[in-house]
Amino acid sequence: MDDRTLRTAIAAADGDDPYRALRDIHHARIELGRELDRAEAVAVRRARAAGASWQLIALALEISKQAAHKKYGRG
């Protein structure tokens, strides 16, 4: 998602059509969430490749070590 798309979705909240605003914001949230999930997975892989423990990764993500390993430990 580029900055323009995000700004447009946020600006839609002040528009004349509240339904469209809700829809645009919802879709932007989904797209942004997917992008952040992908970025987080890449960061975890890089951290592991650099020797970071699951405990350290879990601490950074504010989740348990078991949750971090379950989510990212496959492969």
Number of C-alpha atoms within 10 A of each C-alpha: 12 7 8 9 12 17 12 14 21 16 13 19 17 10 11 9 10 12 12 14 19 15 14 19 20 13 13 19 15 11 14 15 13 13 13 12 12 12 12 14 14 13 13 21 15 12 15 16 10 9 10 13 14 20 15 16 19 17 13 10 14 11 12 15 17 13 14 19 15 10 10 16 13 6 3
